[in-house]
């Protein structure tokens, strides 16, 4: 594993109503993120107690996982918060998780190597 990538990234997790992940992906990419992963699920928050014809509806959710370099974190979070209306109740939640190690981002290593003229310890 590449030691120089330790503690260099954070994981932004954004959970929103189904259909809103596209907005988050677009906003985060425009703010400098490389991309994201969408996971589908069901929510049970305080704003989720909805009924239709007396039948409880389990709302579908999208969780967007975005790995972000530390230096881009604040701008990406602000863009996602605005795009997803996270400042309003019931629109979703976003939070950041520490990332201790990263693997599988060889394209970033190649980019770093070409920018610095190094060989990344190889």
WOPEUR-V154398 format. One record per residue. N is the residue number from 1. RES is the residue in one small letter. SS is DSSP state (a for helix, b for strand, c for the rest). Layout:
n=[N	N]
res=[RES	RES]
ss=[SS	SS]
This chain:
n=[1	2	3	4	5	6	7	8	9	10	11	12	13	14	15	16	17	18	19	20	21	22	23	24	25	26	27	28	29	30	31	32	33	34	35	36	37	38	39	40	41	42	43	44	45	46	47	48	49	50	51	52	53	54	55	56	57	58	59	60	61	62	63	64	65	66	67	68	69	70	71	72	73	74	75	76	77	78	79	80	81	82	83	84	85	86	87	88	89	90	91	92	93	94	95	96	97	98	99	100	101	102	103	104	105	106	107	108	109	110	111	112	113	114	115	116	117	118	119	120	121	122]
res=[x	x	x	x	x	x	x	x	x	x	x	x	x	x	x	x	x	x	x	x	x	x	x	x	x	x	x	x	x	x	x	x	x	x	x	x	x	x	x	x	x	x	x	x	x	x	x	x	x	x	x	x	x	x	x	x	x	x	x	x	x	x	x	x	x	x	x	x	x	x	x	x	x	x	x	x	x	x	x	x	x	x	x	x	x	x	x	x	x	x	x	x	x	x	x	x	x	x	x	x	x	x	x	x	x	x	x	x	x	x	x	x	x	x	x	x	x	x	x	x	x	x]
ss=[c	c	a	a	a	c	c	c	b	b	b	b	b	b	b	b	b	c	c	c	a	a	a	a	a	a	a	a	a	a	c	c	c	c	c	c	b	b	b	b	b	b	c	c	c	c	c	c	c	b	b	b	c	c	b	b	b	c	c	b	b	b	b	b	b	b	b	b	b	a	a	a	a	a	a	a	a	a	a	a	a	a	a	a	c	c	c	c	c	c	c	b	b	b	b	b	b	b	c	c	c	c	c	c	c	a	a	a	a	a	a	a	a	a	a	a	c	c	c	c	c	c]
